[in-house]
Amino acid sequence: SMVLHSPAQGLLLGTLGVVSALIPPRGLGLRPGIIIIARPHGQTPSARMAAPMSPETGSLSSRYATFDWMHQWYPVAWAVDLPAGRPHRIELFDEAYAVALPSATAVRDHGAAPLAVKDACPHRLAALSEGRCTDQGYVQCAYHGWAFDSNGSCRGIPQLELKAGGGEAALARNAVESYPIMISQGMVWVCPSPWSTLISSAALPPPPPRVPEMDDPAYKYTAAVRDLPLDYSILVENILDPDHGVFAHQAKGFDLYSASRNAKQTVSVFEETGNGRLVLQSEVDATEKLLGAEGSVPLNASAPIVPRARSEFRPPSAIVSARRDEFEKSKFLTCFWVSPVGVGRTRSVPLNASAPFVPRARSEFRPPSAIVSARRDEFEKSKFLTCFWVSPVGVGRTRFMAAGVSKSAFAPPRWFVHSFLNNFLDQDTHLLATAHTPALRAELKAHTEKKPFLRRTLYKYASPSEKLLNEVGKFMDASVSRMPGRYALPRLFTQATPRREDSLDRMVQHTSVCPDSMAFYKRAKTTRNVAWAAAAAMLSLRRGSAHAAFFSAAVTAAAVLGLVAHNLQRPFTYQKTRANAENDLMGIPKLFSDERYSMDPRRPE
């Protein structure tokens, strides 16, 4: 059942790692800030906190091999995308779950709670997600009407009403496995360890990681979701790879997160204070490297120039001393101005001029799901954060959730954001699908031969930006093989690369799982059909009419309206053909000139 706590009680329970501040979904009728979690009455497992460890990577790498995939929270949907009062099917690790958010009436009248249960009725194994929710908030199987509450307890078997006695014992024998479920920052999170296991071990995972800016009213965000035909391990590495942005997305902003021989990438691995959560972090100066001043250096150039110490006297007054690099940049200058006041007297005005603080581009991966990238100033503030949450739906499949969190007065409508985000994701999704096919086959081969699978031998790391990827690769090497059911279906590792039409099917991957996008798509499609039908009708009426000019104008207006509506609905279906992708690729030379390759000093004349 649902347990609601006051803020004071929530603070106490927070030490147990079982609560989260709620941004309420539609239909729940709850106030923002209320603490909410669904768990069996009277059962409160304690949190399992990791012992403090030193921040050095070497001392924490042992955590990789013991990472418990089942003892985690996974975001499975945005609450606004799960209409209350009906069950929905979600998957983690190729296992299906039925989740449901209670209607406001069920909460008010029956104290109903969010529920997550195994998506198989114990009676005849029919999917509970194909059923309905009762007025009490129970999930009812559509096959024979068996009903279950958020604890998994069977609350009714209609056929037993025909018998005399024995009903209670039968109900007790026919419970369905239930799982922890919570809502945090607008997302529905599920822990795949059943309550029966967590209660017996007296351990709950720490609460999901939060993005503080998402709780700040000054920041706004628009939620996005897409089911990608990519393996979790491949997608995480891609999100944390800044080097691909210039080429796959033709986007300059990625270069601010890249590294170079002068702007070093710093990688840290540490545990968060208080909850023991593992964090893999990279930092680098948020300046252009490949596309900036350093981009003028020939590819594969020799060792960097040693900084030159330079002093300059500009008579009659100015003296400047500084150490400058090959780009004539300096982080510190010593400046003097001297004026001859009189014989034997001089006014000296010294000034130590430091270069302004360079924002730091930081990316953080909190396994298993949360990735946040932002440029932060000297006060750790950021005006825009890119947030991703990835959940392993199964081998070769990942649920991708995202939000651009910005300090602004309003958030743009979801359909508007999704139309651009879908195009952005299409730019490298099929490319990644071509890469994950051989990667999965190599992983299966290593597993079959009982050999370690090492990404650093499969991939050729060469970029200064790949220090974080190398570390993430170590995490994947040590932990992915221990995912539940990872090798239960070997055929999933040997599937052919999907066709572009399948790997980039926006209708299946996004529109069908986002009610807001589906509603906009249907409205745009209806508007198009009606407008074009009206244009055709008025075109026929124009013939022989005394108002031909009026009908001509009306036909043109309706046709244009239909065309606009047609173009608005297109981003929600398959669109990124090979020809469309080739058009995108033509933007690469505008950022990274082909002439740069001829600058390579090792190329023959």
Disulfide bonds with the S-S distance in Angstrom:
none
